Amino acid sequence: MNDGRRLYWDEQKCIRCGLCVGICPFDALTLEDGKIVIDHDKCTLCTLCVKGCPVAALMIRPQLEEIARERGVALEA
Amino acid sequence: MRRDWDVVVVGGGPGGLWFAKNAAEKGLKVLVLERKKEIGTPVQCAEGFGKEGLKELGIEPDVRWSGWEVHGAKVYAPNGKYVEVKGEGYVIERKIFEKELAKMATRAGATVLAFHEVYDIIKEDGKVSGVKARFIGEDKEFRANIVVAADGFESKIARKAGLKTFQQAYHADSGFEYQMVGIDIDADNIHLFFGTEIAPRGYVWIFPTDKDAANVGIGIDAREEKTAKWYLDKWIEEHKDEYGFEDASIIEVRGGGIPVGGLLKDMVTDGLMVVGDAAHQVHPLHGGGMFLAMEAGAIAAEVAAIAHEKEDFSKDTLSLYNKLWWERRGNQLQRLVKIRQMFEKLTDDDFNFLAEILTPEDILAISEGHWEAMKTIAKKVVKHPRLAALFAKMLT
């Protein structure tokens, strides 16, 4: 999917329960070494994992914002 | 260390370990690989285990894990009216229980290895013939005639083998739980709170673990916009005076997916069987899965022994597991899925009405999926047009 949005995983909130992995119909998520790994090529932004997560650790965000966060760059409002 | 295995089990939970114990007792060489560093952790469970279930599995309760004894369940309608159902059971210490299961499996001749993360299956001539695992930076291959996928809700292994085991969102519940201490509860019973505002499609539970401690949790429809945590926190806030939640300690936080439906007609392929949460073998009404996973593990072990005897690990031979499990348990769980689908249409008024007319025996019969009893209950609601229609639809 390339509409400028991506699935984003919040490592701080996540309780590593694996619900998102089991519920994803597209096998886009895996839990490896205690981290949720997202295959963005497989993710269709269907939001099943976003809704299912017991603690709201997954969300759909604009891609730009995520990249900025990953790189620690502040975006102008 | 032996290199060749009759069976490699992926996942050292109750289902995988009970399979291992049973298969090892039949003389098979069994290896269990568990991803976590510690068997039994993290707990993702309310930890209730009925005495009947333990007896059926032939397990003697042991003070090391039996935890706290309860004598019944209080089932609450949204208006607070409850029906008390008698029933003996334990709220167990699952971390210790699973370690004991690992000991039992080992003493029967199986090997259990923690912190072995299986990341792929090995296929030869279209048939599953082993797994690849990582252990502290080391890649390992384990060959076996049969792979048992007991890898829980994620169910990655069966999917890699081509089985469609992903959990349909419609049949998934999202669960969240606190283990609390310093609360004021009736610790002789487990408590289940129903209501559309309380827990959409599910319920809030209090499972006592001591006179002043309990697993306080919730399961809701995974498709809900708000999180399981949001609903549980709201309920705890609203009941803080009643149960003394205000200054209570939270000594553990737990969560996870609960497969409350989507039973698999086909749980095998060439060289592979699926057991437990990975096969959605969970009670569709209350979400309990330990007993069902262990029962299925024992059935799968019987079939593994037959396949071993015949030296035939094809889908054809292994599909005896499908047949035996569906006869023993699947058909009952399928009826319970139908009951669940009726229950998820109930309004708070419907719940309140049912709490007035249902007897403890009725509730027990519902939880066991007794179809004849459902017909009797349907007669009790005939003057309530909405419920009468819902029951009629379910029973056709």
Interface residues (C-beta under 8 A of the other chain):
Chain A: I15 R16 C17 G18 L19 V21 G22 I23 C24 P25 D27 T30 L31 E32 D33 L48 K51 G52 C53 P54 V55 A56
Chain B: P42 Q44 E117 Y119 G152 F153 E154 S155 K156 R159 F166 Q167 Q168 A169 A172 S174 G175 F176 A222 R223 E224 E225 T227 A228 K229 W230 V253 R254 G255 G256 G257 P259
